Amino acid sequence: MMTSWLDGFDMSKTLKKDPEFKNTPILMLTGIKDKIHIDFQPKEGGPEWYTVDTYMEKPVAPDVLLAEVKKLLAKKE
């Protein structure tokens, strides 16, 4: 768990602004949705802090996580 629920979004914003990493897909894996009652799913035209490419709520089965990572990497090619 990061120090603050915003830390992951802050890190993803920093990565997306960096020319070296701006095209790197970011998958956010979190378990705080139920605690703060915010849907983090990235949406077209969503808030500025939706800087991740996809979002998954913990717990997630390893095969489901792997499938999502493969999908993100395929988009990058």
Sequence and secondary structure as in RCSB ss.txt:
>XXXX:A:sequence
MMTSWLDGFDMSKTLKKDPEFKNTPILMLTGIKDKIHIDFQPKEGGPEWYTVDTYMEKPVAPDVLLAEVKKLLAK
KE
>XXXX:A:secstr
  SSTTHHHHHHHHHHHSTTTTTS  EEEES HHHHT      TT  TT   SEEEESS  HHHHHHHHHHHHHH
H 
